[in-house]
């Protein structure tokens, strides 16, 4: 993943529940709500350094979890694979010589790829 903001958001979405309550709160305020360390320190009633330390520990833990599990990397690969599969199914549907059964199956495959109910 290229965008640091997207990476931080995904790390929090996938692993945030594994952080302490304070780590969750401060991480969310800093990365998702875009508050400064000073603003968070003022809200929390602690020093800016204290907020920085808590957020840094949270970031380290989230990154270690992703390094160990690779869940986000796998999720991104799966999403890309599903998009490619949908593209191929749409290409199959658009073929001039496609019979009605192929088109019906292609429509059902698209539903499956999108997580919708399949009627076959």
Secondary structure, 3 states (H helix, E strand, C coil): CCCHHHHHHHHHHHHHHHCCHHHHHHHHHHHHCCCCHHHHHHHHCCCHHHHHHHHHHHHHHHHHHHHHHCHHHHHHHHHHHHHHHHHHHHHHHHCCCCCHHHHHHHHHHHHHHCCCCCCC
